[in-house]
């Protein structure tokens, strides 16, 4: 019985620790309308995938918060667990996980990113550019 109670206690402590980590991540993703977890910082991405996501955000002139997962190994693992997504970068809009590099690039190409940004109350700078005249 004593062993059983100890096991339950340990599981409870682990669960509470996991809940605290998830709450911390939840606060981070809700801090700003757009949040990017990346390798490096926006001015110095440390991988091509993070660089591509930042370039897309800059093309749309999207204000965003960025977190460098290379500076915090715990954060790197926690964000993957939180989103149930195995790769970095990760993009959140209005606190919701949107995707990684491939998804953001696809959304950018097909116009879905502008739609998501609009839902979040962010106007894409690409809407202000003149479209080339059709021949």
C-alpha positions in Angstrom: 0.0 0.0 0.0 2.8 2.4 0.9 4.5 1.8 -2.5 1.2 2.4 -4.3 0.7 5.7 -2.5 4.2 6.7 -3.3 3.6 5.9 -7.0 0.4 8.0 -7.0 2.3 10.9 -5.3 5.1 10.8 -7.8 2.6 10.8 -10.7 0.7 13.7 -9.2 3.9 15.7 -8.8 4.9 15.0 -12.4 1.4 16.0 -13.6 1.5 19.3 -11.7 4.9 20.1 -13.1 3.7 19.4 -16.6 0.7 21.6 -16.0 2.9 24.4 -14.8 5.1 24.1 -17.9 2.1 24.1 -20.2 0.7 27.1 -18.5 4.0 28.9 -19.0 4.0 28.0 -22.7 0.3 29.0 -23.0 1.1 32.4 -21.5 3.9 32.8 -24.0 1.8 32.0 -27.1 -1.0 34.4 -25.9 1.4 37.3 -25.1 1.2 38.6 -28.7 -1.1 38.1 -31.6 1.7 36.3 -33.5 4.4 34.3 -31.8 7.3 32.4 -33.4 9.4 29.8 -31.7 12.6 29.6 -33.7 16.2 28.7 -33.8 18.1 32.0 -33.4 16.6 35.5 -33.4 14.8 37.3 -36.2 17.9 39.3 -37.2 20.1 36.1 -37.0 18.1 32.9 -37.7 20.2 29.8 -37.1 18.5 27.6 -39.6 17.0 27.9 -43.1 13.5 27.0 -41.9 13.4 29.7 -39.2 14.8 32.2 -41.7 12.1 31.4 -44.2 9.3 31.9 -41.6 10.9 35.2 -40.6 11.1 36.4 -44.2 7.4 35.6 -44.7 6.5 37.5 -41.6 8.6 40.5 -42.7 7.0 40.4 -46.2 3.6 40.7 -44.6 5.0 43.3 -42.1 3.6 41.3 -39.2 4.5 42.3 -35.7 5.5 39.2 -33.7 7.3 38.0 -30.6 10.1 35.5 -31.2 11.6 33.0 -28.8 15.0 31.4 -29.5 14.7 27.7 -28.5 18.5 27.3 -28.8 18.9 29.5 -25.7 16.7 27.2 -23.6 16.8 23.5 -24.2 13.8 23.0 -21.9 11.7 25.4 -23.9 12.7 23.6 -27.1 11.3 20.3 -25.7 8.3 21.9 -24.0 7.0 23.7 -27.1 7.2 20.5 -29.1 5.2 18.7 -26.4 2.7 21.6 -26.1 1.9 21.7 -29.8 2.4 18.0 -30.4 4.6 19.1 -33.4 8.1 17.7 -33.7 9.9 20.5 -35.5 11.0 24.2 -35.1 10.0 26.8 -36.1 6.5 26.9 -34.8 4.1 29.8 -35.4 1.1 30.7 -33.2 -1.6 33.2 -34.2 -4.0 34.4 -31.5 -2.7 31.7 -29.2 -3.4 28.9 -31.7 -0.7 26.7 -33.3 -0.8 27.3 -37.0 2.2 25.3 -38.2 5.9 25.1 -39.0 7.8 26.3 -42.0 6.2 24.2 -44.7 2.7 25.1 -43.6 3.5 28.9 -43.3 5.1 28.8 -46.8 2.0 27.1 -48.2 -0.4 29.5 -46.5 1.7 32.4 -47.8 1.6 31.1 -51.4 -2.1 30.3 -51.5 -3.3 33.4 -49.6 -4.5 31.6 -46.4 -1.9 33.4 -44.3 -3.5 36.8 -45.2 -6.8 35.4 -44.2 -5.5 34.1 -40.8 -3.8 37.4 -40.1 -7.0 39.3 -41.0 -8.9 37.1 -38.5 -6.4 38.1 -35.9 -6.8 41.8 -36.7 -3.6 42.2 -38.6 -3.5 43.7 -42.0 -0.9 42.2 -44.3 1.4 44.7 -46.0 0.9 42.6 -49.2 -2.7 43.8 -49.4 -1.3 47.3 -49.9 0.9 46.4 -52.9 -0.4 47.0 -56.4 -1.1 43.8 -58.3 0.5 43.6 -61.7 -1.9 44.3 -64.6 -3.1 41.2 -66.4 -2.2 41.1 -70.1 
